[in-house]
Structure formats: C-alpha cells, structure tokens
Amino acid sequence: MFAKCSTDGYRPLMDGVEQKTLVYGDKTLTAEFRLKAGSSLPHHRHPYEQTGYLVSGKLTLSIDGRAHECLPGDSWCIGADVEHGADVAEDAVAVEVFSPVRPDYLPSA
C-alpha cells in the first residue's frame, strides 16, 4: 500500500484529538494524530502494541504510571494491554504504528 500526503481523511476521536489512518497491511497500521493544546487522552489500555514518534508540539505521555515529557523527535513503544494516556501542552502531531491492525481505525468502505 502507498499513500500520498493529503490533508483529507482526519476524523475526530474526542475533543481536541483527530486521527487519520495513513497506511495499513496485514500486521500493522500507521496513523497520524493531531492533538490540540489543553486536550487529554484519558488513561486506557488496548490489545495493540503502539509505537509512536512525536513530529511536533509538546505532551506528557503516561505509560504504566510513569510520566514522560515528550518533545519533537521523541519516540515510544507501549506494549499491548499497558495503561497509557497523554496531556497535550502544545498543539502536537504524532505518528503511531499499531500491531496487530486496529479494525476501528480502518477506513470505511
């Protein structure tokens, strides 16, 4: 699969958080997230391993009870079923890869 850069396809996940699936295959899915300053991703867990990279902005990422101040260029890997959440200090863009593929992030047919 190949995808050209586009500003289309973002969907709101919650207040201040938009998600766009970039590409996906049989075992992984890559998504981009736009996060507004002041928004929060509540602590949650899911059965997907999640590897991410902060493209721009600033946020505090909590992984398994430990807080990490994230700046552009920082990256992370969150294991399946590990509790995590985030508080967004500055407008941010993050790219994350999920494995296995998240059916809820697949584009609608």
VEXGU-862742 format. One record per residue: residue in three letters; x, y, z of N, C-alpha, C in turn. Coordinates in pm, 1 decimal, decimal comma, always signed. Layout:
(zadren "ala" (X Y Z) (X Y Z) (X Y Z))
...
//
This chain:
(zadren "met" (+84,8 -117,8 +0,0) (+0,0 +0,0 +0,0) (+88,8 +123,2 +0,0))
(zadren "phe" (+45,8 +224,5 -71,1) (+116,0 +352,5 -78,0) (+11,8 +462,5 -65,5))
(zadren "ala" (+45,2 +568,2 +6,3) (-47,4 +681,1 +20,3) (+29,7 +811,2 +3,1))
(zadren "lys" (-26,0 +902,6 -74,3) (+30,7 +1036,4 -91,7) (-13,4 +1124,2 +24,7))
(zadren "cys" (+68,0 +1221,9 +56,6) (+34,8 +1318,7 +160,0) (-93,0 +1392,9 +121,6))
(zadren "ser" (-183,6 +1406,9 +217,2) (-310,6 +1474,2 +192,7) (-362,3 +1531,1 +324,3))
(zadren "thr" (-435,3 +1641,8 +314,1) (-495,6 +1699,2 +434,7) (-635,3 +1643,5 +458,6))
(zadren "asp" (-682,2 +1553,9 +372,8) (-813,9 +1491,6 +387,6) (-806,1 +1367,7 +476,9))
(zadren "gly" (-921,2 +1326,0 +527,1) (-931,9 +1197,1 +595,5) (-919,6 +1199,0 +745,9))
(zadren "tyr" (-905,6 +1315,8 +808,7) (-897,6 +1320,5 +955,0) (-1037,3 +1307,3 +1013,6))
(zadren "arg" (-1046,7 +1235,9 +1124,7) (-1175,8 +1221,6 +1192,1) (-1156,3 +1248,7 +1340,7))
(zadren "pro" (-1254,8 +1313,1 +1402,5) (-1242,3 +1340,8 +1545,9) (-1257,5 +1212,2 +1627,0))
(zadren "leu" (-1167,7 +1194,2 +1723,8) (-1178,4 +1081,2 +1816,7) (-1240,5 +1125,8 +1948,0))
(zadren "met" (-1203,2 +1245,7 +1989,8) (-1256,1 +1308,3 +2111,5) (-1221,8 +1455,3 +2101,4))
(zadren "asp" (-1267,4 +1534,6 +2196,0) (-1242,9 +1677,9 +2192,3) (-1093,0 +1705,3 +2184,3))
(zadren "gly" (-1049,8 +1775,6 +2078,4) (-910,5 +1814,4 +2063,6) (-820,0 +1708,9 +2003,3))
(zadren "val" (-876,4 +1595,4 +1958,8) (-794,1 +1487,3 +1903,7) (-854,7 +1439,7 +1771,7))
(zadren "glu" (-773,3 +1445,9 +1665,0) (-813,8 +1394,5 +1534,4) (-718,0 +1283,8 +1492,9))
(zadren "gln" (-771,0 +1184,4 +1421,6) (-692,1 +1069,5 +1377,3) (-712,5 +1047,5 +1229,1))
(zadren "lys" (-604,4 +1008,9 +1161,3) (-611,1 +972,5 +1019,9) (-526,6 +847,8 +999,2))
(zadren "thr" (-585,2 +745,7 +940,3) (-507,4 +627,8 +904,0) (-428,2 +660,2 +778,8))
(zadren "leu" (-297,6 +637,0 +784,3) (-210,7 +667,3 +671,0) (-199,9 +546,2 +577,9))
(zadren "val" (-154,2 +434,1 +630,5) (-141,8 +309,2 +554,5) (-161,5 +192,1 +650,1))
(zadren "tyr" (-192,3 +76,3 +593,7) (-205,1 -44,3 +674,2) (-177,9 -166,3 +588,0))
(zadren "gly" (-140,6 -274,2 +654,6) (-115,2 -400,9 +588,0) (-180,2 -513,3 +666,0))
(zadren "asp" (-124,3 -631,0 +656,6) (-179,8 -746,5 +726,9) (-150,7 -742,6 +877,2))
(zadren "lys" (-37,4 -681,7 +916,7) (+4,8 -689,2 +1056,7) (+20,9 -555,2 +1126,5))
(zadren "thr" (+27,6 -444,7 +1050,9) (+46,8 -313,5 +1112,8) (-43,1 -208,6 +1048,9))
(zadren "leu" (-65,6 -101,5 +1124,4) (-142,3 +13,1 +1077,5) (-70,8 +137,8 +1126,8))
(zadren "thr" (-50,4 +235,5 +1037,4) (+13,5 +361,0 +1073,4) (-90,6 +472,3 +1070,3))
(zadren "ala" (-94,7 +551,1 +1178,3) (-192,4 +659,1 +1190,1) (-122,5 +787,2 +1233,2))
(zadren "glu" (-182,3 +899,4 +1191,9) (-135,6 +1030,2 +1235,1) (-241,9 +1090,5 +1326,2))
(zadren "phe" (-196,1 +1153,5 +1432,4) (-285,6 +1217,3 +1528,3) (-252,4 +1365,2 +1536,7))
(zadren "arg" (-356,1 +1448,5 +1531,8) (-343,7 +1591,6 +1556,4) (-407,0 +1618,0 +1692,2))
(zadren "leu" (-328,6 +1677,3 +1781,1) (-371,6 +1697,2 +1919,3) (-365,8 +1845,8 +1952,5))
(zadren "lys" (-473,8 +1898,0 +2006,9) (-481,2 +2039,3 +2042,5) (-430,2 +2062,1 +2184,9))
(zadren "ala" (-362,1 +2173,0 +2203,8) (-314,2 +2210,2 +2337,1) (-430,5 +2211,5 +2435,8))
(zadren "gly" (-407,1 +2157,1 +2553,7) (-510,2 +2151,6 +2657,2) (-594,8 +2026,6 +2653,4))
(zadren "ser" (-584,8 +1948,8 +2546,8) (-662,7 +1825,0 +2540,3) (-591,2 +1713,4 +2615,7))
(zadren "ser" (-667,6 +1610,3 +2647,4) (-612,9 +1493,9 +2718,6) (-666,4 +1366,0 +2656,6))
(zadren "leu" (-581,7 +1266,6 +2652,7) (-623,3 +1130,9 +2618,0) (-634,2 +1057,3 +2750,9))
(zadren "pro" (-754,1 +1019,1 +2791,0) (-768,4 +953,2 +2920,5) (-689,3 +822,7 +2925,6))
(zadren "his" (-651,6 +784,9 +3044,2) (-579,4 +659,1 +3061,0) (-665,9 +545,4 +3009,7))
(zadren "his" (-604,6 +458,5 +2933,0) (-675,3 +345,5 +2874,3) (-574,8 +235,2 +2841,3))
(zadren "arg" (-624,5 +123,4 +2797,5) (-540,1 +13,8 +2751,6) (-613,1 -56,7 +2639,7))
(zadren "his" (-538,7 -124,1 +2553,0) (-597,1 -197,9 +2441,4) (-503,2 -311,8 +2403,2))
(zadren "pro" (-550,0 -404,9 +2322,6) (-468,0 -522,5 +2289,8) (-365,4 -499,2 +2177,9))
(zadren "tyr" (-335,6 -373,0 +2146,7) (-244,1 -341,7 +2036,8) (-112,3 -286,3 +2090,3))
(zadren "glu" (+0,2 -336,2 +2038,8) (+127,2 -270,8 +2064,9) (+125,3 -140,0 +1986,6))
(zadren "gln" (+178,1 -34,4 +2046,5) (+168,4 +100,4 +1990,2) (+305,8 +165,5 +1995,1))
(zadren "thr" (+362,0 +194,3 +1878,1) (+492,6 +258,6 +1867,8) (+471,9 +396,0 +1807,0))
(zadren "gly" (+525,2 +499,9 +1870,1) (+496,8 +634,8 +1823,7) (+618,3 +724,2 +1813,8))
(zadren "tyr" (+597,5 +835,9 +1742,7) (+700,1 +937,0 +1719,0) (+631,9 +1073,7 +1722,2))
(zadren "leu" (+684,5 +1165,4 +1803,2) (+628,1 +1299,6 +1810,1) (+691,7 +1386,2 +1702,2))
(zadren "val" (+610,4 +1429,2 +1606,8) (+656,8 +1509,9 +1494,4) (+671,7 +1655,9 +1537,1))
(zadren "ser" (+571,6 +1706,8 +1609,4) (+575,3 +1846,6 +1652,5) (+493,9 +1861,6 +1780,6))
(zadren "gly" (+518,5 +1972,3 +1851,2) (+442,7 +2001,9 +1972,3) (+508,3 +1950,8 +2098,4))
(zadren "lys" (+426,6 +1943,6 +2203,9) (+476,8 +1901,5 +2334,9) (+363,9 +1834,4 +2409,2))
(zadren "leu" (+393,3 +1719,3 +2471,2) (+292,9 +1649,7 +2551,3) (+359,4 +1570,6 +2661,7))
(zadren "thr" (+279,5 +1534,3 +2759,1) (+323,9 +1444,4 +2864,6) (+253,1 +1312,4 +2842,8))
(zadren "leu" (+332,3 +1209,8 +2821,3) (+280,3 +1076,1 +2794,9) (+300,2 +992,0 +2920,0))
(zadren "ser" (+192,8 +934,2 +2967,6) (+199,3 +845,8 +3084,1) (+192,0 +701,7 +3034,4))
(zadren "ile" (+293,0 +622,9 +3068,5) (+297,6 +481,5 +3029,4) (+318,1 +398,7 +3155,3))
(zadren "asp" (+220,0 +316,7 +3187,2) (+228,3 +227,3 +3302,5) (+262,3 +304,2 +3430,4))
(zadren "gly" (+198,3 +422,3 +3447,2) (+215,5 +501,4 +3567,7) (+337,1 +591,9 +3569,4))
(zadren "arg" (+415,4 +593,4 +3463,8) (+535,5 +676,4 +3459,4) (+517,4 +787,4 +3355,9))
(zadren "ala" (+540,0 +913,1 +3396,1) (+522,0 +1028,3 +3307,7) (+649,5 +1056,2 +3228,6))
(zadren "his" (+630,3 +1087,6 +3099,3) (+740,9 +1120,2 +3009,3) (+707,9 +1250,5 +2938,1))
(zadren "glu" (+794,7 +1350,9 +2953,5) (+779,0 +1476,3 +2880,5) (+829,0 +1452,1 +2738,7))
(zadren "cys" (+743,8 +1473,1 +2639,1) (+778,2 +1443,5 +2500,1) (+791,9 +1570,7 +2418,4))
(zadren "leu" (+901,9 +1579,1 +2344,8) (+931,3 +1688,8 +2253,6) (+950,6 +1631,4 +2113,7))
(zadren "pro" (+945,7 +1715,1 +2010,1) (+962,8 +1664,6 +1874,2) (+1089,7 +1578,6 +1861,5))
(zadren "gly" (+1072,2 +1464,1 +1797,6) (+1182,2 +1369,9 +1779,9) (+1181,9 +1257,4 +1881,1))
(zadren "asp" (+1105,1 +1271,0 +1989,9) (+1096,8 +1163,8 +2089,4) (+1006,8 +1052,3 +2038,0))
(zadren "ser" (+1031,7 +932,0 +2085,2) (+952,8 +817,2 +2041,3) (+926,6 +723,9 +2158,7))
(zadren "trp" (+832,3 +629,8 +2138,2) (+790,1 +539,8 +2244,6) (+736,6 +410,3 +2186,0))
(zadren "cys" (+733,3 +309,5 +2269,3) (+667,4 +184,0 +2235,3) (+589,7 +140,7 +2358,9))
(zadren "ile" (+460,0 +122,3 +2341,7) (+371,2 +83,3 +2451,3) (+322,9 -58,0 +2422,4))
(zadren "gly" (+350,1 -147,7 +2513,5) (+310,7 -286,3 +2494,6) (+159,7 -304,5 +2498,1))
(zadren "ala" (+114,4 -414,3 +2443,6) (-27,8 -447,8 +2446,3) (-75,9 -454,8 +2590,8))
(zadren "asp" (-195,4 -403,1 +2615,0) (-260,9 -405,6 +2746,0) (-188,4 -327,4 +2854,8))
(zadren "val" (-101,0 -234,1 +2817,2) (-33,6 -147,2 +2913,6) (-112,3 -16,5 +2921,1))
(zadren "glu" (-144,8 +28,0 +3042,7) (-220,3 +151,3 +3060,3) (-136,4 +271,3 +3017,9))
(zadren "his" (-201,4 +365,2 +2945,0) (-133,5 +485,6 +2899,9) (-234,7 +596,7 +2873,9))
(zadren "gly" (-185,0 +719,3 +2870,7) (-266,8 +836,8 +2844,4) (-174,2 +953,7 +2816,4))
(zadren "ala" (-231,1 +1069,2 +2781,0) (-147,1 +1184,3 +2747,7) (-218,7 +1314,6 +2779,7))
(zadren "asp" (-139,7 +1415,9 +2815,7) (-185,2 +1553,5 +2832,4) (-106,2 +1638,2 +2733,3))
(zadren "val" (-176,5 +1715,9 +2652,7) (-114,2 +1790,8 +2543,9) (-87,3 +1934,2 +2590,2))
(zadren "ala" (+41,1 +1972,3 +2595,7) (+81,1 +2105,1 +2641,4) (+82,3 +2206,6 +2527,3))
(zadren "glu" (+118,7 +2163,0 +2406,4) (+120,6 +2248,0 +2287,0) (+58,5 +2168,4 +2173,1))
(zadren "asp" (-5,3 +2237,4 +2077,5) (-56,0 +2165,9 +1960,7) (+50,6 +2068,9 +1913,4))
(zadren "ala" (+8,9 +1945,9 +1882,3) (+106,0 +1841,8 +1850,6) (+57,2 +1753,8 +1735,8))
(zadren "val" (+154,9 +1691,7 +1669,8) (+129,7 +1589,1 +1569,0) (+214,9 +1468,9 +1605,8))
(zadren "ala" (+151,5 +1351,8 +1612,5) (+222,1 +1227,5 +1641,3) (+186,1 +1124,9 +1534,7))
(zadren "val" (+282,8 +1041,3 +1500,9) (+260,2 +929,6 +1410,3) (+280,4 +802,2 +1491,0))
(zadren "glu" (+183,2 +709,1 +1480,3) (+191,3 +586,5 +1558,8) (+160,4 +464,8 +1472,2))
(zadren "val" (+228,4 +354,7 +1505,2) (+207,9 +226,9 +1438,2) (+145,5 +131,5 +1538,9))
(zadren "phe" (+39,5 +63,6 +1496,8) (-30,9 -32,0 +1582,2) (-16,6 -172,3 +1524,4))
(zadren "ser" (+5,3 -269,2 +1612,6) (+11,3 -408,8 +1572,8) (-55,2 -492,5 +1680,5))
(zadren "pro" (-146,7 -581,7 +1643,4) (-198,0 -602,2 +1508,6) (-280,8 -482,6 +1462,7))
(zadren "val" (-329,9 -490,3 +1340,2) (-410,0 -383,2 +1281,0) (-532,9 -355,6 +1366,8))
(zadren "arg" (-562,1 -228,1 +1390,8) (-682,3 -188,3 +1464,4) (-800,0 -180,3 +1369,4))
(zadren "pro" (-897,4 -268,3 +1382,1) (-1012,8 -262,2 +1292,4) (-1088,5 -129,3 +1301,9))
(zadren "asp" (-1090,5 -68,1 +1421,8) (-1163,7 +57,5 +1439,4) (-1096,3 +174,6 +1368,9))
(zadren "tyr" (-971,6 +158,5 +1323,7) (-901,0 +263,6 +1251,6) (-898,1 +238,4 +1100,9))
(zadren "leu" (-952,7 +127,7 +1054,9) (-956,2 +101,6 +911,2) (-1055,1 +196,8 +844,0))
(zadren "pro" (-1020,1 +247,3 +726,4) (-1112,5 +337,0 +656,2) (-1244,5 +266,3 +625,6))
(zadren "ser" (-1351,6 +341,7 +628,5) (-1483,0 +286,2 +594,8) (-1487,8 +253,9 +446,1))
(zadren "ala" (-1559,6 +147,6 +414,4) (-1570,3 +108,1 +272,6) (-1671,1 +195,7 +201,6))
//
